Amino acid sequence: MKQLRVGMIGYGFMGRAHSNAFRKVGNFFDLDREIVMKAACARNADKVKAFAAQWGYQSVETDWRRLIAREDIDLIDICAPNDVHLEIAAAAAKAGKMILCEKPLARDGKEGARMVAAIEKAGVPNMVWYNYRRIPAVTLAKQLIDQGKLGRIFHYRAKFLQDWTISPDLPQGGQGLWRLDAKVAGSGVTGDLLAHCIDTAVWLNGSMDEVNAMTETFVKERKHNLTGKVEKVGIDDACAFLARFKNGSLATFESTRYARGHKALYTFEINGEHASIAWDLHDLHRLAWFDHRDEGRLRGWRSIHVTDGDHPYMDKWWVPGLAIGYEHSFVHQVADFLDGVSKGKPASPTFRDALETQYVCDAVLKSAKTNRWEKVAPVA
Ligand SMILES: NC(=O)c1ccc[n+]([C@@H]2O[C@H](COP(=O)([O-])OP(=O)(O)OC[C@H]3O[C@@H](n4cnc5c(N)ncnc54)[C@H](O)[C@@H]3O)[C@@H](O)[C@H]2O)c1
């Protein structure tokens, strides 16, 4: 069997989620390649060695440039913060590697467009880890919409709520906390959390035409973890926006890290002419479904337990009725990526697909500044 030799950059939250997926995928999916966890890369030698030993990587690097230069690596997986996505992806594309990149694609649309140009010039297989598309209940929602079961869509409503940055004593910068540093993250909840909501929305409901947003930074200054200085906070702590989709539907999106009591409340609801769908990350294996065509006396919201053999991906796991979780979305994404590579039909979202989300984020942040409706730039 042909090998796919993985070089992973970053051993944080996503480094673990992806390593778990690379290790498991071959046990559950029929692949035409053997995944070899060839090298893990991060700047701290001791930590990356410990990570490699724990997850089964054969070797380590402390400089991503050396990792990319290696001939025994076929695929570069970017699990580092947003400020290095462009540089790493451009170098990996030049070296002819396949590239998987964490979301958001980049800090903004300009960087994202450069990444798309680089990978398309090199012609290398690529994908961005918007993993929520591959939670079976969300994939089922996509199937139902594509089959026309909702009819015309009127409304799309999404939220992503957290509460972990409320304390003004929380520093910005460094592992995990780079999300609060605008220079590294690009933006706050817009690029970090709403990007997920936007990717799912565009996938399920098509492109957005225009947006009208407001943002707020509740804590204006924080100590920087790396410099030790108290610095101005440049990210959006909260963002809410209205959107018009090209299909005529209206939408509301909201995200914050100041919603006390919520840890990762990603929800969406879609209202169509015949039916509505709702999903909640905290109950991720269920899809709520209301169908107006049901007999009147029995009409009501159903809660579909998306664990049966004919539900997306579920025939690959246990027996009907047994649930899977968050980490499996990453396993599905690797399986789909490899299937796409072997069939020559790229799995979505490609870098180009993810650029659309980046342009929506740009329009949202621009609108928050101009206080006006802003058009979403088309992906050229
Ligand atoms: N798909 C999702 O749901 C999801 C969830 C969380 C994070 N993310 C994305 O994944 C990426 C990483 O986020 P995270 O939560 O894993 O962050 P993290 O802080 O937990 O880990 C980041 C890792 O990158 C390494 N790193 C930083 N700069 C580097 C460099 N120059 N060279 C090599 N390694 C470097 C760090 O050492 C660390 O191991 C971000 O782009 C983030 O937006 C996506």
The ligand as an SDF file (V2000), in Angstrom:
LIG
                    3D

 44 48  0  0  0  0  0  0  0  0999 V2000
  -11.1540   23.3330   13.8910 N   0  0  0  0  0  0  0  0  0  0  0  0
  -11.3530   23.7750   15.1080 C   0  0  0  0  0  0  0  0  0  0  0  0
  -12.4010   23.5930   15.6900 O   0  0  0  0  0  0  0  0  0  0  0  0
  -10.2500   24.5090   15.8300 C   0  0  0  0  0  0  0  0  0  0  0  0
  -10.2270   24.5150   17.2290 C   0  0  0  0  0  0  0  0  0  0  0  0
   -9.1500   25.1570   17.8540 C   0  0  0  0  0  0  0  0  0  0  0  0
   -8.1690   25.7840   17.1160 C   0  0  0  0  0  0  0  0  0  0  0  0
   -8.2660   25.7880   15.7480 N   0  0  0  0  0  0  0  0  0  0  0  0
   -7.1980   26.4370   14.9530 C   0  0  0  0  0  0  0  0  0  0  0  0
   -6.0160   25.6340   15.0520 O   0  0  0  0  0  0  0  0  0  0  0  0
   -4.8620   26.4500   15.0630 C   0  0  0  0  0  0  0  0  0  0  0  0
   -4.0660   26.1670   16.3280 C   0  0  0  0  0  0  0  0  0  0  0  0
   -4.8930   26.4100   17.4540 O   0  0  0  0  0  0  0  0  0  0  0  0
   -4.7130   25.5920   18.8320 P   0  0  0  0  0  0  0  0  0  0  0  0
   -5.9310   25.7900   19.6370 O   0  0  0  0  0  0  0  0  0  0  0  0
   -4.2660   24.2140   18.5480 O   0  0  0  0  0  0  0  0  0  0  0  0
   -3.5230   26.4450   19.4640 O   0  0  0  0  0  0  0  0  0  0  0  0
   -2.5280   26.0400   20.6450 P   0  0  0  0  0  0  0  0  0  0  0  0
   -2.0360   27.3160   21.2220 O   0  0  0  0  0  0  0  0  0  0  0  0
   -3.1480   25.0060   21.5240 O   0  0  0  0  0  0  0  0  0  0  0  0
   -1.3170   25.3140   19.8600 O   0  0  0  0  0  0  0  0  0  0  0  0
   -0.5590   25.9820   18.8980 C   0  0  0  0  0  0  0  0  0  0  0  0
    0.6870   25.1660   18.6080 C   0  0  0  0  0  0  0  0  0  0  0  0
    1.4250   25.8130   17.5710 O   0  0  0  0  0  0  0  0  0  0  0  0
    2.8090   25.8210   17.9300 C   0  0  0  0  0  0  0  0  0  0  0  0
    3.4660   26.9220   17.2230 N   0  0  0  0  0  0  0  0  0  0  0  0
    3.2370   28.2380   17.3470 C   0  0  0  0  0  0  0  0  0  0  0  0
    4.0550   28.9280   16.5180 N   0  0  0  0  0  0  0  0  0  0  0  0
    4.8050   28.0110   15.8540 C   0  0  0  0  0  0  0  0  0  0  0  0
    5.8490   28.0790   14.8890 C   0  0  0  0  0  0  0  0  0  0  0  0
    6.2700   29.2610   14.4200 N   0  0  0  0  0  0  0  0  0  0  0  0
    6.4150   26.9230   14.4580 N   0  0  0  0  0  0  0  0  0  0  0  0
    5.9830   25.7400   14.9140 C   0  0  0  0  0  0  0  0  0  0  0  0
    5.0070   25.6010   15.8450 N   0  0  0  0  0  0  0  0  0  0  0  0
    4.4240   26.7280   16.3010 C   0  0  0  0  0  0  0  0  0  0  0  0
    2.7720   25.9790   19.4410 C   0  0  0  0  0  0  0  0  0  0  0  0
    3.9770   25.5590   20.0110 O   0  0  0  0  0  0  0  0  0  0  0  0
    1.6200   25.0530   19.7960 C   0  0  0  0  0  0  0  0  0  0  0  0
    2.0760   23.7250   19.8700 O   0  0  0  0  0  0  0  0  0  0  0  0
   -5.3640   27.8900   14.9430 C   0  0  0  0  0  0  0  0  0  0  0  0
   -5.3310   28.3050   13.6150 O   0  0  0  0  0  0  0  0  0  0  0  0
   -6.8000   27.8000   15.4410 C   0  0  0  0  0  0  0  0  0  0  0  0
   -7.6360   28.8090   14.9280 O   0  0  0  0  0  0  0  0  0  0  0  0
   -9.2750   25.1640   15.1160 C   0  0  0  0  0  0  0  0  0  0  0  0
  1  2  1  0
  2  3  2  0
  2  4  1  0
  4  5  1  0
  4 44  2  0
  5  6  2  0
  6  7  1  0
  7  8  2  0
  8  9  1  0
  8 44  1  0
  9 10  1  0
  9 42  1  0
 10 11  1  0
 11 12  1  0
 11 40  1  0
 12 13  1  0
 13 14  1  0
 14 15  2  0
 14 16  1  0
 14 17  1  0
 17 18  1  0
 18 19  2  0
 18 20  1  0
 18 21  1  0
 21 22  1  0
 22 23  1  0
 23 24  1  0
 23 38  1  0
 24 25  1  0
 25 26  1  0
 25 36  1  0
 26 27  1  0
 26 35  1  0
 27 28  2  0
 28 29  1  0
 29 30  1  0
 29 35  2  0
 30 31  1  0
 30 32  2  0
 32 33  1  0
 33 34  2  0
 34 35  1  0
 36 37  1  0
 36 38  1  0
 38 39  1  0
 40 41  1  0
 40 42  1  0
 42 43  1  0
M  CHG  2   8   1  16  -1
M  END
$$$$
